[in-house]
Amino acid sequence: TLRKPISQSSMADWASKNLNMHTQGIFRRRISISNMLSWNGGSIKKPMLITSNRTIKKEACEMFKLVQSYMGDRQTRMDRNHVALVTVTKCWTIQGLRDELYIQLIRQTTDNTCYQSLAWGWELMAISLAFFSPSPKFQSYLEGYIYRHLDSDENIAQRMKELVDLKNKKNSKSRKKRKQNTEDEGLPISTYAKYCYRKLQKVAVTGGKKGLRKPTVEEIVHARNAIVTPSLFGSSLEEIMVRQQDMYPGNKLPWVQTQLSQQVLALGGEQTEGIFRIPGDIDEVNALKLQVDQWRIPSGLSDPNIPASLLKLWYRELEEPVIPQQFYKECISNYENPDAAVAVVQLLPELNRLVLCYLIHFLQVFAQPSNVGRTKMDVNNLAMVMAPNCLRCQSDDPRVIFENTRKEMSFLRMLIVHLDTSFIKGLV
């Protein structure tokens, strides 16, 4: 469900307070907010947003040129992947540049008369959201901008036509310096907007790319591809099963779930102290995630904490949790009753039931006394680390969250101890 974002009047108010108003001409007349937020073919002399940071003041103007280069509005010797990499790395490294990039992209995708340039601007926004979120104070503004474009394709085409007609009247005797194109070249803008909207909701909660390694070209390409081909992370179980239908038509379970689970066991995870509790190296986890999203499991893995961390991330990032929201109350109401807890599992949709039973069967391996002696992860520890990845409390009240956390853990513990998952053996 989409939240209703801030109104346009609130957005205008935000802009008037935060935009670094530019001037033009020999009399240094101030440019209006609407012109400040409309496509610009020239360069800028100062940042779009008010700042006192000297580094950001300098970098912002250079970044505007990069945005123009990516969108095809400025010539460059770099290919577009490298332009995106330099842009994203700047913002990933310097937090203060992130809002500046998003406001520059808003400007360059407003009243843009070239459809290809417009699409590339939205594409760069989608790529950027894979690496970092805007600041909390700017998020609602960006959200409002994206929201207005969710079903705007006809309006965009009409607006382009009006702007082109207006320019042609003004420049009837002069050559057109810029290619003006109202024809669709690729994806509709609403496709980018819908992807960006979902991505913004997610990145605002989970944060962007973590770790010490800077972004790579492979990650840029992957972020672009995710616009059309959804990632195996952050999608719904149904979407994942549809995606794997061509490659693994006979599979009853998500390939990513079974493969990562098998990797943990193949690397001796059931004999590794602190498995699921000790996180794997974040950069190694990111690298594995990139491979898994391309349906590959690398052969050089040695640390079981890497696939274990990625497996937890996969469960946690599912669009809807393994145990759907409508069953949440029933779960926490039956956290002390083994029969009732098992009965809830039987009520789940078939796909969710199989995925949950596979997970419980997997955890039951680690709960065996012979393994607990090595891992120091008994059934209580396993329930503690896995419950947040299966159940999601919707309340904002800290007391409710705290109380329910205990009940979620107890419910999962009941399943690990009492659920019969013998039918899962051999299922893929």
N, C-alpha and C positions, 0 to 999 in steps of 0.2 A: 504494500500500500504506500502511496506517495503522500508525504506530508505536504500541507499547503505551505509554500515558502513565503518569504516576506513580500509585501506588495511593491509595485513599481515606485510608489511615492516614497516608501521607506528606503528603497534602493537609491533613489535620487538624493535623499537626505544623507545617506551614507557616503555617496560619492562627493557631495558638496563639502563634507567634513574631512574626507581623507585624500581626495585627489590633489596633486601638486599642480595647481593651475598654471598652464603654459601661456606664453605671450607670442605675438607675431608682429611682423612689420616694423618699420622704423619708429613708430610711436608706441611699440611694445604693448599693443592692445591684448587684453586677456582673451584667451580662447574659451568659448562656451563649453559647458559640461558635455552637451550633445556632440560637439566637434571633438572634444577630448576623447570621447568614447566612440569615434567613428574611424573607419579604416584610413590609414595614413601611408602614403607612398614614400615620404621622406624619412629623415632620421629624427631622433629626439635629442634635445640638449640636456634634459634632466629627467629624473625618474617620473613615472606616472603617479606614484604614491609618495606622500610626505615622509621624509626621513632625514635624520641628521647624520646618518652613518656615511662616512666618506667612501668607503669601499663599495657600498651598495649604490651610491650616487654614480660612481664610475662604471661599475659592472652593469647597471641597469641599461645604460645607453648602448653598451656593446651587445647586451642580450637582445635588445630590440632589433638590432641588425640580424642576429641569429634567427629570431622569429620570422623576420621578413625573408631570410634566405631559405628557411624550411618551407615557407609557404609559396616560394617561387617568385616573390616580389622583389628580390634583390639577387644579383648574380654572385655566385660563389664558386670556388674551385672544389670545395668539399662536397661529397655526396650527402644526401639527406640523412642517412643513418648517422653519419659522423656529426652533422649539424645538431641533430637531436641529442646525440651523446654529450656533446660539449655543453649544450643548453641545460640538459637534465643534471649533469655532473655539477655545474655551477650552483644550481639551486639545491641539490642534494647536500652539497658541501656548506653553502652559506644559507642558513635558514631564512635570513631576512630578505632573500631574493624571491622566495616562493610566491608570496602574494603579488609581487611585482610582475612575475611571469604570467600569472593567471589574469591580472588586469590588462596586461599587454595583449594577451590572446583574446580577451573579451573585446578590446578595441579593434583588433585586426579582423575579427569575425563579425563585426557590426558594419552594415552598409557596404559590404565588400561586393563588388560587381563581377568578380571572376569566381565562378563556381569551384574551379580546381583549387585556387588559393584558399577559398573559404573552407573546403573539405580538408585541406592539409592543416589549416589552423585548428580545426576541431580534432583532427588526428593527433596533433602535437599535445593538445590538452588531455586527450585520452591517455597518451603515453606518459605524460607527466604525472597523472593521477595514480599510475602504477608504482611511482617511486616516492611521492611525498604528498601530504595533504596541505591545504591552505591553513592559515592560522584560524583559531576559533572565531575571531572577530570578523574575518573575511569569508568564512565558510557560507554563512547565510546569503551573502551577496552573490557569490559564485553559484550557489544552489538555485537562487532565484533566476539567474541568467540562464542556466542550463534548463531549468523547468519550463521557461517560456519557449524553448525550442523543441520540446518533446513531440509536438504535432504541428510543426511550423513550415513544412516543405512548400506548401502552396503560397503562404505569405512571403516566404523568402524569394521564391521565383517572381512573384508580383512586385516586390520591393526592388529586386534587381532590375526588372524591366523599367520601372519608374526612374530609377537612378541613371540607367543607361540612356533613356530618352532625354532626361534632363541634361546630361553631359553632352549628348549629341547636339542639342540645341545650342548650348554654350560654345561648343567647339566645332561647329559645322564646317568651318573653313580650315581648321587645323587637323593634322593627322592624329589619329588616336594613338596615344603612346603605350597604352596598356591593353592587352587582350581582354575584351569584355565578353563574358560568356554566361548565358543564363541556362544553357543546356546541362542536364545532369551528366556528370562525368564520374561514375562510380556510385558510392553509397549515398542514400538520402541523408541530409543533415540530421533528421530525427533519429536515425540509427546511431550516429555518434552521440547525440544528446542523451538517448536512453542508456547507452553504455556508460557515459560519463556520470550520469545521475546515480546509477547503481554503484559505480566505482567510488564516487565521492562519499556516499553513505558508508561504504565499507572502510575506506582508508581513513576517514575521520575517527573511526572507532579503533581500528587495529594499528593505525600508523602506517608509514610507508616502508620502503626497503630498509632492513636492519643489517647490522654487520659493519665491518671495517673496509671491505673491498668496495671500490667505487663501481658505479654502473658500467656495464659492458655493452658492446654492440649486440651481442646475442640477446641480452635482456631487452634492449630497445626493440629489436625485431620481434621478440616474443610478445612484448607489450602491444605492439601494433597488430600483430596477428590475432590477439585476444579480442579485438573489437568485433571481428567476424566469427572467429572460432573460439568459443568460450573456454576458459581454463578449466582443468579438472579440479581446481581449487576454487571454492567460492560459488560453484554451480549447485543446482539441485541434483538429487540422486537420479531423478527421471531424465534430466538433461545429459548426465554422464552416461547413463545406459543407452540413450539414443545415439550419442557420439561413438560409443564403442561397438555399436551394432554391426558396422561393416567389417571391423577387424576381428572381433570376437563374438560372432552372432550367437554362439551356444552358451555364453556365460550368463549365469544367473546373478552374479555379484559384480560390483565395480572392479575392473581390472586394477585400478590404483590401490584399492583396499587390500586385495589378495596379494599383489606383488610386494607391497611394502611390508605387509605382515610376514610374508615368507622370507623377505630379506633380513628382518630382525632375527628370526629364528636361525636362518642359514649362517649368520655371523655370530651365533652363540649368545643372543640376547637373553635367553632364559637362564644363563649362567653369569650374567654381567651385573655387578653390584650397582644399584641405583638406576636400573633401566626404567625409562619413562619419567624418572624424577630428575636425573642429571641431563641437562640439555646437550644436544650435539653442537659442535661448532657452527655458529649461525651462517657463516659464509659457505661452509660445506653443505649445509641444509639448503641454502638458496640455490647452490649449483645443482644439487640433486633434484630440486623442485623443477628447475628448468628442463632437465633431462626427462623426468617423469611426464611433464606436460607434452613432451614429444614422443610419448609411448616408448621410452627407453629406460632400461635399468643398467647403469654402467657396471662393468665387471670389476673395477678396482676398489670397491668399498671394503673397508676393514673395521670401522667402528660401528657397532650396532646402534649406538645412540643417534646416529645420523638418520637412518630410515625410521627409527622410533620417534624422533622429534617431528619428522615430516608427516608421519602417520597421524600423530596427535593434531598437527596443524590441519590436515585434511578433514578430520572429523570436526574440528572446531570451526573451520571456515565454511562448512556446508551451508548453503543458502537457508535451508531449514534443518534443524538438528535431526539426528537419527531418530530420536523419539519426538515426533511432531508436537507442536505447541498445544494442540487440543487435548493431548494426553498428559500434559504436565501436572495438572492438579491431581489427577488420579494416581500418578506416580508418587508424589510427595505425601499423599494421604495414606498410601499403603507401604510406607518405608519400613515398617516393622513386621509386616505380614507376608511371609514367603509365598503362600498360595495366591494371595491377591496380587502380589508383585508379578508372579509368573503369568497370571491371568491377563494382566495389562499387555504383556508382550503378544499374546495371542490375538489381541484386538487391533494391533497395528496393521497398516497396509502391508501387503505381501512383501514388497521390496524392502521397506523399513524393517520388517520383522527378520528377513534373511540377513540384512546388513548388521542388525543388532546382535542376532544369534551368532554370526561369524565373529564379531568382536568379543562377545562373552566367551565363546569357545576358545578364542585366542588368549584371553586373559586367564582362563582356567588352567592353561598350560603353565603360566607363571605362578599361579596360586598353589601349585603342587608343593608339598613340604620339601621335597628334594631340591627344588629350585629356589624356594624362599630362603633356604640356608645360605645360598650364594648371593642372591640379588638383594637380600634384606628388604624385599618388597612383598609383604604379606597381603592378604586380601583387603585389609583396611587401607593400606598404602595405595594399592592398585585402584581401589574405588575412589580414593581421594584425588588422584591425578587424572582419572578418566571421566569422572562424573561431569565436570564442567564442559567436556567435549561432547556429551550426549544429551544433556538437559540444559535449557536456558531459562533462567528466571527473568520475567518481563518487568518485574517491579523496580521502581527507582528508590524505594525506601531501604536504606542500609540495614535496618533491623530485620526486615522481611528477607532480604538477600542473605544476611548472616544466618538466620534461622533455617532458611530453605537449603542452604549449602550443606548443612549437616544432614538434612533429610534426603537430598540428592545422593550424597555419598552412601547413606544407609540403604537406599533403594538399589543402587548399583551393586552394593555388597550382597544384597539378597539374591540378585540374579547370578552373580559369580558363584555363589555357594549352592543355589537351589535349581537353577535353570538347566534342564536337560538339553544339551546341544549336540548330542551324539550324531544326529542326522546330518550335521554340517560337514562331517569328515568327507573329504574328497570333492566337496562342492566348490565350483569356481564361478 
